[in-house]
Structure formats: structure tokens, C-alpha cells
Amino acid sequence: MTAPFLSLAQIHNRLILTARWVLRDHQPGPDGRCPICRAAACQVAAAARDVLRAAEEVQLWSTATEPTAPHRDEPQQTG
């Protein structure tokens, strides 16, 4: 599928998978340096961690919440 046809959930999942893939590749070696960037403080890994942190904070959907008030166009239930 191409981007215009992806749902928000699919985009969210792809961002998480890509960030995890980047972190796996940029895992510091025994010397504490990134094997790809050869830097002690890998900026690519830091960006991937930021993406994961933001993805956890953002709540794209919630199935557990109920509407707080009925919509004004819906008929009132009497009971």
C-alpha cells in the first residue's frame, strides 16, 4: 500500500517499526560507540528514541471511552 491509502493506525505502526529497526542497527557496541555512525552519542538513535516516546504519548484512538454527552441530533431516550 502507498501512503495516501494508509490509515492513521498503519502510519503509527510503521513509524514504530522503523524506529525500532533504526535502534537495532544503531545499538552501541562494547566500546559504547554506534557501529554505523562511530559516535558515542548517536543522533540517529536519539531521534529514533524520540519517535518511540512521541508514539507512546500520542493516543490516536480510544475504544474505551464513551461519548460524554449525547449528540443533539440524536433522539432522547426516555426510560
C-alpha positions, -999 to +999 in steps of 0.1 A: +000+000+000+011+035-006+009+064+018-023+080+007-042+048+014-028+041+048-049+046+079-036+065+109-031+033+128-010+019+099+012+050+098+016+049+135+027+012+134+051+018+106+067+047+125+072+025+155+086-004+134+110+019+116+122+035+149+128+000+164+147-011+133+169+020+135+176+014+172+185-022+165+210-011+138+225+018+159+228-003+191+261+008+208+289-017+207+311-029+236+331+003+233+299+024+237+300+038+202+275+033+174+287+008+149+274+028+119+280+064+130+310+056+151+299+083+176+294+079+213+262+099+212+244+087+181+220+113+169+201+088+147+194+066+177+184+096+198+159+106+171+145+071+169+140+071+207+122+105+204+099+090+178+091+060+200+085+083+230+062+105+210+043+075+196+037+062+231+024+096+242+000+102+213-033+085+216-046+082+181-078+063+191-095+051+222-121+024+222-126+025+260-141+060+262-178+067+258-192+100+245-197+124+274-230+138+261-254+126+235-253+143+202-280+170+199-295+155+167-300+121+183-334+113+198-335+114+236-341+081+253-368+080+279-369+053+304 
